[in-house]
Amino acid sequence: MPIATPEVYAEMLEKAKAGSFAYPAINITSSSTVTAAIQGFAEAGSDGIIQVSTGGAEYASGSTVKDMVRGAEALAEYAHHVAKGYGVNIALHTDHCPADKLDKYVRPLLAISEERVKNGRDPLFQSHMFDGSAVPLDENLSIATELLERCSAAKVVLEIEVGVVGGEEDGVANEINDQLYSTPEDAIATAKALGVGEKGYYLTALTFGNVHGVYKPGNVKLKPEVLKAAQDAVSKEFGGGDKPFALVFHGGSGSTAEEIGQAVDFGVVKMNIDTDTQYAYTRPVVDYMLKNYDGVLKIDGEVGNKKQYDPRAWGKIAEAGMAARVKEACEHLRSAGTSLNG
């Protein structure tokens, strides 16, 4: 199937919320990782989301070029072509764009989608994330209001973040402290500013102790009950059922199955996974190189073994490793076997 249309993406998200499951959102940085992620979703029989961060987009444009928009376009166009060969729906998303990069990343990409929709085509990306966690909440929601209006017109879903995710990603670092927990008041302010669907569909990344990266047990304290308190507060104030927000779980790598299950029960429909899939992609390559060092290296004047240093030889292994981790994530998030395509 091709990349999900806006209508299919909306159906995916609503099915996840109603069915108490979530889609893994896998960060991609190259054509190889695009293929690996989609392969994993196909093996799980799950629809899914692949996403490009600002740093991933810079890298994809050429590590010496560092053009975020060009890199994101390239990965999206590649995905639009290769996704046709798999039997699941794939949505394209841009991840973690802070306020100071909006003019260099999300807004130009939105302009591309606006032009596509104007010409009767689907948007290039199905959703974009604005990460306003580093600015005051009022400013965060003011920017989000402007973006939501543009996104809705371009048939694109907006994702926002309310609260702070600890750890580091793409050079943005936050301490691990009490600021990592969103409050019911934060949730109510969000619903007042952005509505509960009447102003456009959006995803909300509330924070409940999330941390980017992987930490040893005990270093990170997740509190999924924070999500339920937020949902209850908004439902009481505005209606919209027991799960008015479609929630996103950031910093999901390394979480326990119990924590993931609780978060999904409280309305999480999308869970970001990056660190784990990076390792799953790289680890088989390390093993391959160590086992075949005399083939991949020209040692003592020898010529090596072309079949072993051919990038396709170890690239297939890397993709298989990452695909297996994506499939596992689908199983943990209960999305395995739920594809809209049956």
C-alpha positions in Angstrom: 0.0 0.0 0.0 1.1 3.6 -0.5 1.7 6.0 2.4 -1.5 6.5 4.4 -3.9 9.2 3.2 -5.1 11.7 5.7 -8.3 9.8 6.0 -6.5 6.5 6.6 -4.2 8.1 9.2 -7.2 9.5 11.1 -8.8 6.0 11.0 -5.6 4.5 12.3 -5.4 6.8 15.3 -9.0 6.5 16.2 -8.9 2.7 15.9 -5.9 2.7 18.3 -7.6 4.8 20.9 -10.8 2.9 20.7 -9.0 -0.5 20.8 -6.5 0.4 23.5 -3.4 -0.1 21.5 -0.6 2.2 20.1 1.6 2.4 17.1 5.3 2.5 17.4 6.8 5.6 15.9 10.2 4.7 14.6 12.9 7.4 13.9 14.5 7.0 10.5 17.7 8.6 9.1 18.4 6.9 5.8 16.8 4.8 3.1 18.0 1.7 4.8 16.3 2.5 8.1 13.1 3.4 6.3 13.1 0.0 4.7 13.9 -1.7 8.0 11.1 0.0 9.9 8.5 -0.7 7.2 9.7 -4.3 7.0 9.1 -4.6 10.8 5.6 -3.3 10.6 4.8 -5.6 7.8 6.1 -8.6 9.7 3.9 -7.7 12.6 0.8 -7.1 10.5 0.7 -3.6 12.0 0.2 -0.2 10.4 2.8 2.2 11.8 4.5 5.5 11.9 8.0 6.5 10.7 9.4 9.9 11.7 12.2 12.2 11.0 13.8 14.5 13.6 15.6 17.7 12.7 19.0 16.0 13.2 17.9 12.9 11.2 16.7 15.2 8.4 20.0 17.1 8.3 21.9 13.8 8.1 19.7 12.5 5.3 20.3 15.6 3.2 24.1 14.8 3.2 26.1 15.0 6.4 28.1 18.0 5.0 25.0 19.7 3.6 22.7 19.7 6.7 19.5 20.9 5.0 16.7 19.8 7.2 13.9 20.4 4.7 15.7 18.7 1.8 16.6 15.7 3.9 13.0 15.3 5.2 11.7 15.6 1.6 14.1 13.0 0.4 13.2 10.4 3.0 9.5 11.1 2.6 9.6 10.7 -1.2 11.6 7.4 -0.8 9.1 6.1 1.7 6.2 7.0 -0.7 7.7 4.7 -3.3 8.9 1.8 -1.2 5.9 1.6 1.0 3.9 0.5 -2.0 5.6 -2.9 -1.8 4.3 -3.8 1.7 0.8 -4.7 2.9 0.5 -2.2 5.7 -0.3 1.5 6.0 2.6 3.8 6.9 2.2 7.4 8.2 5.0 9.9 7.9 5.8 12.3 10.8 8.4 14.9 11.7 9.7 14.6 15.2 10.7 17.1 17.9 10.9 20.5 16.3 11.6 23.2 18.9 10.3 26.8 18.5 13.6 28.2 17.2 13.6 25.7 14.3 10.0 26.0 13.1 10.9 28.4 10.3 13.7 26.1 9.1 11.8 22.8 9.3 8.0 22.5 10.1 6.7 25.6 8.4 8.6 25.0 5.1 7.4 21.4 5.1 3.8 22.6 5.8 4.1 24.9 2.9 5.0 22.0 0.6 1.9 20.1 1.8 -0.3 23.1 1.4 0.8 23.4 -2.2 0.3 19.7 -2.8 -3.3 19.8 -1.3 -4.1 22.9 -3.3 -3.2 20.8 -6.4 -5.4 17.9 -5.4 -2.7 15.7 -3.9 -2.2 14.4 -0.4 0.2 16.1 2.0 3.9 15.0 2.0 3.8 14.2 5.7 0.7 13.1 7.6 1.7 14.8 10.9 4.3 17.3 12.3 5.5 17.8 15.9 6.0 21.1 17.5 8.0 20.7 20.7 7.2 23.8 22.8 8.4 22.2 26.0 11.3 24.7 26.3 9.0 27.8 26.2 6.4 29.0 28.7 3.0 27.2 28.4 1.2 30.3 27.1 3.7 30.8 24.4 3.7 27.0 23.6 -0.1 27.0 23.1 -0.1 30.3 21.2 2.3 28.8 18.6 0.4 25.6 18.6 -2.9 27.4 17.8 -1.3 29.0 14.8 0.2 25.7 13.6 -3.1 23.8 14.2 -5.0 26.1 11.9 -2.4 25.6 9.1 -2.1 21.9 9.7 -5.8 21.4 9.6 -6.1 23.2 6.3 -3.3 21.1 4.8 -4.9 17.8 6.1 -2.0 17.3 8.5 -2.2 16.2 12.1 -0.3 18.4 14.6 1.5 16.9 17.6 2.4 19.1 20.6 4.3 18.5 23.8 3.0 19.8 27.1 5.7 19.3 29.8 9.3 18.3 29.6 10.9 15.1 28.5 14.2 14.5 30.3 17.5 13.2 28.8 19.0 14.3 25.5 17.9 14.0 21.8 19.4 15.8 18.9 21.3 18.2 21.2 18.3 19.2 23.2 18.8 18.2 26.9 16.6 18.5 29.9 17.3 17.5 33.6 15.5 14.6 35.2 13.3 16.4 37.9 9.7 17.2 38.9 9.2 19.2 35.8 8.8 15.9 33.9 5.2 15.5 35.0 2.4 17.3 33.3 -0.5 18.5 35.5 -4.3 18.4 35.1 -4.1 22.2 34.8 -1.7 21.9 31.9 -4.1 19.5 30.2 -7.1 21.9 30.7 -5.1 24.8 29.4 -4.3 22.8 26.3 -7.9 21.9 25.6 -9.0 25.5 26.1 -6.5 26.7 23.5 -6.7 23.9 21.0 -10.2 22.4 21.6 -11.1 18.8 21.7 -11.3 18.2 18.0 -13.5 21.0 16.8 -10.5 23.1 15.8 -8.6 20.3 14.2 -7.2 16.9 15.1 -4.0 17.0 17.2 -1.9 14.6 19.3 -0.8 15.5 22.8 2.5 14.4 24.3 1.9 14.9 28.0 4.9 14.0 30.1 4.8 11.5 33.0 8.5 11.1 33.8 9.6 10.3 30.2 13.3 10.4 29.5 15.1 10.1 26.1 17.7 7.4 25.9 18.0 4.3 28.0 18.7 4.3 31.7 19.3 1.6 34.3 16.2 0.5 36.3 15.4 2.9 39.1 16.9 6.0 37.4 13.6 7.0 35.7 10.2 7.0 37.5 7.3 6.8 35.1 3.9 7.7 36.5 1.3 6.6 33.9 -1.4 7.7 36.4 -0.5 11.3 35.4 -2.1 10.6 32.0 -5.3 9.4 33.5 -5.6 12.4 35.8 -5.1 14.7 32.7 -7.7 12.8 30.7 -10.2 12.9 33.6 -9.7 16.6 34.1 -10.3 17.4 30.4 -13.3 15.0 30.2 -14.9 16.6 33.2 -14.4 20.2 31.9 -15.1 19.7 28.2 -16.5 16.2 27.6 -15.2 14.0 24.8 -15.5 10.7 26.6 -13.1 9.1 29.1 -10.1 9.7 26.7 -10.6 13.1 25.0 -6.9 13.3 24.2 -5.0 11.1 21.7 -1.7 10.9 23.6 1.9 10.3 22.6 4.5 8.5 24.7 7.9 10.1 24.2 11.2 8.7 25.5 9.7 5.2 25.3 12.9 3.1 24.8 13.7 0.9 27.8 10.2 1.1 29.4 8.7 -1.9 31.1 5.8 -3.8 29.5 3.6 -2.9 32.5 4.4 0.8 32.1 3.7 0.7 28.4 0.4 -1.2 29.0 -0.8 1.4 31.5 0.0 4.3 29.3 -1.8 2.7 26.3 -4.9 2.0 28.5 -4.9 5.7 29.4 -5.1 6.9 25.8 -1.6 6.6 24.3 -1.9 5.9 20.5 1.7 6.6 19.5 4.9 5.7 21.2 8.3 7.0 20.0 11.1 4.5 19.8 14.5 5.5 18.7 17.4 4.5 20.9 16.3 0.8 21.0 16.0 0.6 17.2 19.4 2.4 16.7 21.0 -0.4 18.7 19.0 -3.1 17.0 20.3 -1.8 13.7 23.9 -1.4 14.7 24.5 -4.5 16.9 24.3 -7.1 14.1 26.7 -5.1 12.0 29.3 -5.2 14.9 28.9 -9.0 15.1 29.2 -9.4 11.3 32.4 -7.2 11.2 34.0 -9.1 14.1 33.3 -12.5 12.5 34.3 -11.4 9.0 37.2 -9.0 9.7 39.6 -10.8 7.4 37.0 -10.5 4.6 36.0 -6.9 5.1 39.6 -5.7 5.6 42.5 -5.9 3.2 44.9 -7.4 5.7 48.7 -7.9 5.1 48.3 -7.0 1.4 45.4 -9.4 0.7 42.4 -8.3 -1.3 39.7 -9.2 1.2 36.3 -10.6 0.2 34.1 -8.4 -2.0 31.0 -10.4 -1.1 31.6 -9.7 2.6 32.4 -6.0 2.4 29.6 -5.2 -0.1 27.4 -2.9 1.9 24.4 -5.0 1.0 25.8 -8.0 2.9 25.9 -6.3 6.3 23.1 -3.9 5.4 20.5 -6.7 5.1 21.6 -7.9 8.6 21.2 -4.5 10.0 17.8 -4.1 8.5 16.7 -7.5 9.8 17.8 -6.6 13.3 15.9 -3.3 13.3 12.8 -4.9 11.8 12.8 -7.5 14.5 12.8 -4.8 17.2 10.0 -2.9 15.4 7.9 -6.1 15.3 8.6 -6.6 19.0 7.4 -3.1 19.7 4.2 -3.7 17.9 3.6 -6.8 20.0 4.3 -4.8 23.2 2.0 -2.0 22.1 -0.8 -4.5 21.0 -0.8 -3.2 17.4 0.4 -6.5 15.9 -2.3 -7.9 13.7 -4.4 -4.8 13.7 -3.6 -3.4 10.2 -6.6 -1.8 8.5 -5.7 -4.0 5.6 -6.4 -7.1 7.5 
